[in-house]
Amino acid sequence: MAAANRQVSFGEALPLFFKNFANFQGRSSRGAYWWLFLINFLIAFGLGLVDGLVFTDFVMNAGIGVLGGLWSLAVLIPGISLGFRRLHDVDKSAWWLLIGLIPIVGAIVLIIFAIQEGTPGTNKFGPDEEAGRPPGEALKGVFE
């Protein structure tokens, strides 16, 4: 069994998100998922403000801001892969993401899965790679 669980920090979340942008295998902890959720919300909110101030006419006609639209495209595939890994951490198949297509109920089910603690140790999707890892180790190779 792994050592005491150490979650991903706020500063590690975004670099890890883009480092693993197309990694649909393995696991991601609650910390990696929810810190990224917060970071994504803050960036989208900020870009929405800038879009509203700078691209007012375009936003009124198109219904979406230029910067917000570009950010949404940039995080689409990495966000799906993070969802896969988060479900794997709670020992669920990534096919469960499709339940999100059911209005309201699907979102509630996915939120419940996302707030659950991950399976300790190894599950059918692999080891808990974040357990017992010292701070900063997750970023090795990101900035090199």
SEKE-791931 format. One record per residue (C-alpha): x, y, z; residue in three letters. Coordinates in steps of 0.5 Angstrom, whole numbers, padded with zeros to 4 digits, always signed. Each point is the difference from the previous one (the first is absolute). Example, Ala and Ser with C-alpha at 12.3 -4.5 7.8 and 13.67 -1.06 7.14 Angstrom:
+0025-0009+0016ALA/+0002+0007-0002SER/
//
This chain:
+0000+0000+0000MET/+0002+0007-0001ALA/+0003+0005+0005ALA/-0004+0006+0002ALA/-0004+0003-0005ASN/+0002+0007-0002ARG/-0004+0004-0005GLN/+0002+0004-0006VAL/+0001+0007+0002SER/-0003+0006-0003PHE/+0006+0002-0003GLY/+0001-0007-0003GLU/-0007-0001-0003ALA/+0001+0004-0006LEU/+0006-0002-0003PRO/-0002-0007+0002LEU/-0006+0001-0004PHE/+0004+0002-0007PHE/+0005-0005+0001LYS/-0005-0006+0000ASN/-0004+0004-0005PHE/-0001-0007-0004ALA/+0001-0005+0006ASN/-0007-0004+0000PHE/+0003-0005+0004GLN/+0002+0000+0008GLY/-0003+0003+0005ARG/-0001+0008+0003SER/-0001+0002+0007SER/-0006+0004+0003ARG/+0006+0006+0001GLY/+0002-0001-0008ALA/-0008+0000-0002TYR/-0002+0006+0005TRP/+0006+0005+0000TRP/-0001-0001-0008LEU/-0007+0001+0000PHE/+0001+0007+0004LEU/+0006+0002-0004ILE/-0005-0001-0006ASN/-0006+0004+0003PHE/+0005+0006+0002LEU/+0003+0000-0007ILE/-0006-0001-0004ALA/-0004+0006+0005PHE/+0006+0005-0002GLY/+0000-0002-0007LEU/-0007+0001+0000GLY/+0001+0007+0003LEU/+0005+0002-0005VAL/-0004-0003-0006ASP/-0006+0005+0003GLY/+0004+0006+0000LEU/+0005-0001-0006VAL/-0005-0004-0005PHE/-0007+0003+0002THR/-0003+0000-0007ASP/+0003-0007-0002PHE/-0003-0003+0007VAL/-0006+0003-0001MET/-0001-0003-0007ASN/+0003-0007+0000ALA/-0002-0001+0008GLY/+0007-0002+0002ILE/+0007+0004+0001GLY/+0006-0001-0004VAL/+0005-0001+0005LEU/-0005-0005+0004GLY/-0002-0004-0006GLY/+0008-0001-0001LEU/+0001-0002+0007TRP/-0006-0005+0000SER/+0003-0003-0007LEU/+0007+0000+0004ALA/-0003-0004+0006VAL/-0005-0005-0003LEU/+0005-0006-0002ILE/+0004+0001+0007PRO/-0007+0001+0004GLY/-0003-0007-0003ILE/+0007-0003+0001SER/+0000+0002+0008LEU/-0008-0002+0000GLY/+0003-0007-0002PHE/+0005+0000+0005ARG/-0004+0002+0006ARG/-0005-0005-0002LEU/+0005-0005+0000HIS/+0003+0002+0007ASP/-0007-0002+0003VAL/+0000-0006-0004ASP/-0005+0002-0005LYS/+0000-0001-0007SER/+0001+0006-0005ALA/-0006-0002-0003TRP/-0004+0003+0006TRP/+0002+0007-0003LEU/-0006-0001-0005LEU/-0005+0000+0006ILE/+0002+0008+0000GLY/-0005+0000-0007LEU/-0006-0001+0005ILE/-0002+0007+0002PRO/+0001+0001+0007ILE/+0000-0007+0003VAL/+0006-0002-0004GLY/+0004+0007+0003ALA/-0002-0003+0007ILE/+0003-0007-0001VAL/+0006+0003-0003LEU/+0001+0005+0006ILE/-0001-0006+0005ILE/+0005-0004-0004PHE/+0005+0006+0000ALA/-0001+0002+0007ILE/+0001-0007+0003GLN/+0007-0002+0002GLU/+0004-0004-0004GLY/+0002-0008+0001THR/+0006+0000+0004PRO/+0006-0004-0003GLY/-0001-0004-0006THR/-0007-0001-0004ASN/-0001-0003-0007LYS/+0002+0007-0003PHE/+0007+0000+0003GLY/+0003+0002+0006PRO/-0001+0007+0004ASP/+0006+0003-0003GLU/-0001+0007+0005GLU/+0000-0004+0006ALA/+0006+0001+0004GLY/+0003+0005-0005ARG/+0004+0006+0003PRO/-0002+0007-0002PRO/+0003+0002-0007GLY/+0001-0007-0003GLU/-0006+0000-0004ALA/+0003+0006-0004LEU/+0006-0004-0002LYS/+0001+0001-0007GLY/-0005+0005-0001VAL/+0004+0006+0000PHE/+0006-0003-0003GLU/
//
